[in-house]
Amino acid sequence: MDRARLAAVCQTPTVFHPLHQSPLFLAQADRYEELGPRAWSEGIVPWRVTTCPLLADVEAHLIAAFARACTAAGALGRDEQLTVIDVGAGTGRMGFHLAPRLAALGVRAEVVLTDVASSNLEALGSQPQLAELARGGLVSVEHFDALTPRRLRPGGATVLLAHYLFDTLPHRVFRRAADGATFEGLIDDAVEPWAWRYEPASLPPGLGSRPPGTWLIPVGAAAALEAWRRTFPGALLVLAADKGVSPRGPHDDPLLARHGSVSAGVDFDVLAQLAAPAWRHLGPRDPSDVFALHAFTTSGSTTIDDAWRDRGSGNEVLRLHERFEACGDPTTGIDALLDFLESTGNDPDLLAQRCDRLRETPLTEAQAHRAVQLLASAAPRHFVFRQHFDVPFNLAVTAHHLGALRLAVALYLRSLEESGAHPATLLNLALAQHALGDVERACECLDVLLEHEPAHPRAVELLASWRRGS
Ligand SMILES: C[S@@+](CC[C@H](N)C(=O)[O-])C[C@H]1O[C@@H](n2cnc3c(N)ncnc32)[C@H](O)[C@@H]1O
């Protein structure tokens, strides 16, 4: 090796860290700070499943049962407000769906949307739909660090939502080799691909009886549960929605997802063992490495267990998204597609991704009626955060195609507000307004379009014809 290369190598020696102490996890908050709302609007970090209306509905029922149990035990006064802390709230879309559902179930609750990243807190504080809920006292926005928590409100009962949070908090890696020897996995993340090294170590509790393999241990999630229990007096319910882990052999390195930040599947079995006996774990009937809702509670009430059996253990949200994938198959019949869309709890994002079929296939009158009802109920549940996929436009085109012109106009206007003056949106809006007999507004729309694109042939032709009165 020549001297220059040797010097360069010596200046940057390879350093291995236990995974939980590596820059990968220690810099998580900084990464989210840098990304801000782009993390979600640009599709860098997934968000659809953990903020969907169906999950809000399931969680509202579980929280209502928890509130009943706390009231019966005297831990929550009849007029006392329950505090629901969304830890690492991201877009805030969960609060948008959850707060009204809790109110509809008669649960007096304030959903506190929290994050460590001030860029996210700014975006949450300026989101207009959340501002409206805040005016009604249903939501608020505050800084909160999962690992150094503080009490946010007085009161004897608290719910914490951990949606795609435990995967973001630090994990450690342990391995048992085929000969029974045990190791901790250390990482050098300064090189590409990351380098792993395994050093002798004893296994933490919970892994002792496992056969040979390599495991990610959610030490950050375990530390958060412990810190939350020490910080909040009274009964606690934690609802954790996250991906699980797939088995890895004793020669495999652990799987970590990279999307601007890093995330690791959560081993809920070992988390439950690390958290016991202070926390009771309620898990899905069929464990999943893709996605599942889990509950941890310090309450011994059977009311919560009953609610979990009804709405928690079936992993409804995963089933919904499996059916969503299946509905993408062009052989799915329209009635089956409509049945599916009606079961999403008015999810405009899922509807917008599947509504092309409602335009491309001839519908019976009854099917068209169902489709318009769906569009009308889902449209107000669209949460605005400038995602690249233009949900209002997709819904508007479908409403337009089905002859629901007033709904189409409202949705085109929404799309213009959210995604800017796109020529296709302006043209379609002009057509819908013209079909409603509002020629003046239709012409104004084309004028705006032509300011953006003076030679737009269709707009020039339509404007001339409409102004001539033909
Ligand atoms: C993967 S995103 C999940 C966002 C949202 N819960 C969802 O399901 O779409 C992780 C979020 O946790 C936040 N976060 C990271 N470390 C945190 C910590 N120590 N305490 C609180 N929030 C944290 C990030 O800023 C980010 O908003």
The ligand as a MOL file (V3000), in Angstrom:
LIG
                    3D

  0  0  0     0  0            999 V3000
M  V30 BEGIN CTAB
M  V30 COUNTS 27 29 0 0 0
M  V30 BEGIN ATOM
M  V30 1 C -41.4670 6.5090 10.9420 0
M  V30 2 S -42.0310 8.0460 11.5430 0 CHG=1
M  V30 3 C -43.6840 7.6460 12.0400 0
M  V30 4 C -44.6330 8.8060 11.9340 0
M  V30 5 C -46.1030 8.5010 12.2470 0
M  V30 6 N -46.2710 7.9830 13.5780 0
M  V30 7 C -46.6690 7.5460 11.2340 0
M  V30 8 O -47.0820 6.4330 11.5820 0
M  V30 9 O -46.7230 7.9140 10.0430 0 CHG=-1
M  V30 10 C -41.1890 8.2150 13.0800 0
M  V30 11 C -41.5150 9.5200 13.7850 0
M  V30 12 O -40.9480 9.4660 15.1000 0
M  V30 13 C -40.2620 10.6720 15.3660 0
M  V30 14 N -39.2170 10.3360 16.3540 0
M  V30 15 C -37.9900 9.8220 16.1440 0
M  V30 16 N -37.3510 9.6500 17.3140 0
M  V30 17 C -38.2190 10.0420 18.2910 0
M  V30 18 C -38.1550 10.1170 19.6960 0
M  V30 19 N -37.0650 9.7510 20.3710 0
M  V30 20 N -39.2330 10.5910 20.3700 0
M  V30 21 C -40.3390 10.9950 19.6950 0
M  V30 22 N -40.4620 10.9500 18.3680 0
M  V30 23 C -39.4100 10.4870 17.6710 0
M  V30 24 C -39.7680 11.1490 14.0130 0
M  V30 25 O -39.4850 12.5240 13.9920 0
M  V30 26 C -40.9480 10.7680 13.1270 0
M  V30 27 O -41.9400 11.7560 13.1160 0
M  V30 END ATOM
M  V30 BEGIN BOND
M  V30 1 1 1 2
M  V30 2 1 2 3
M  V30 3 1 2 10
M  V30 4 1 3 4
M  V30 5 1 4 5
M  V30 6 1 5 6
M  V30 7 1 5 7
M  V30 8 2 7 8
M  V30 9 1 7 9
M  V30 10 1 10 11
M  V30 11 1 11 12
M  V30 12 1 11 26
M  V30 13 1 12 13
M  V30 14 1 13 14
M  V30 15 1 13 24
M  V30 16 1 14 15
M  V30 17 1 14 23
M  V30 18 2 15 16
M  V30 19 1 16 17
M  V30 20 1 17 18
M  V30 21 2 17 23
M  V30 22 1 18 19
M  V30 23 2 18 20
M  V30 24 1 20 21
M  V30 25 2 21 22
M  V30 26 1 22 23
M  V30 27 1 24 25
M  V30 28 1 24 26
M  V30 29 1 26 27
M  V30 END BOND
M  V30 END CTAB
M  END
